[in-house]
């Protein structure tokens, strides 16, 4: 017996059903992929964010509630920040840290720019060797040379108990800053500098008027790197300024503060928040230039 062909309407309905099922499967797959990708992103964000949340919530707790099972403050003790701010010496630590981070950043960036420009744009014998020496200094841990350096600053120049042994060396360049700036300046087309020389600009004027405006993202990145380093530096102030409380920075003073308030964890966390806050605010407002500078400084080797 010859089978009867299925009506055209039935075949169309079957094809439409298969198409609808395929679209549903595609949407389901896309939804699962979205959930998987964003779940990992949310988990990573929480991994980095939760410690800051814990520190902040502990900072606004009372003495009895801090470091208990209660993770949410019963009462918001905003006065903890005022107590920390009025601690004897805290304003001095702030002033010293701003001096160290601000002046150190200006000196390091200002002295590194000409060196990076010369290594990137000048052709001279021994240029590669000079760059290798700059990189080699980054491989030398500061702990290796700390004893002779301390003897020089403390015995020869009598600057122990101050921050000047940490600030003055930045006036002679910083290897990490020189390296990153040089990497960016290599990406600046030489046609710009050649056109400036044809118009009668000297090397210094070419660097200031032509190259540096183009290097603003890289300069912002290295400046932030150096500012954060100085702001968080503990080893240097411990070596040179520990004997003089008037020269302590926030990083070193926080250790003393924690020792004086061993059981007052809410005050210790409040001090930690007040030290972290400026760095977070600076990075928040400068993150675009920072990320752009970090990206551009790694374009060419």
Secondary structure as GFF3:
##gff-version 3
##sequence-region A 1 301
A	DSSP	alpha_helix	8	59	.	.	.	ID=ss1
A	DSSP	alpha_helix	79	85	.	.	.	ID=ss2
A	DSSP	alpha_helix	90	121	.	.	.	ID=ss3
A	DSSP	alpha_helix	127	138	.	.	.	ID=ss4
A	DSSP	alpha_helix	142	151	.	.	.	ID=ss5
A	DSSP	pi_helix	152	156	.	.	.	ID=ss6
A	DSSP	alpha_helix	164	167	.	.	.	ID=ss7
A	DSSP	three_ten_helix	168	172	.	.	.	ID=ss8
A	DSSP	alpha_helix	175	185	.	.	.	ID=ss9
A	DSSP	alpha_helix	190	198	.	.	.	ID=ss10
A	DSSP	alpha_helix	203	206	.	.	.	ID=ss11
A	DSSP	pi_helix	207	211	.	.	.	ID=ss12
A	DSSP	alpha_helix	212	214	.	.	.	ID=ss13
A	DSSP	alpha_helix	216	232	.	.	.	ID=ss14
A	DSSP	alpha_helix	235	240	.	.	.	ID=ss15
A	DSSP	three_ten_helix	245	247	.	.	.	ID=ss16
A	DSSP	alpha_helix	250	260	.	.	.	ID=ss17
A	DSSP	alpha_helix	265	296	.	.	.	ID=ss18
###
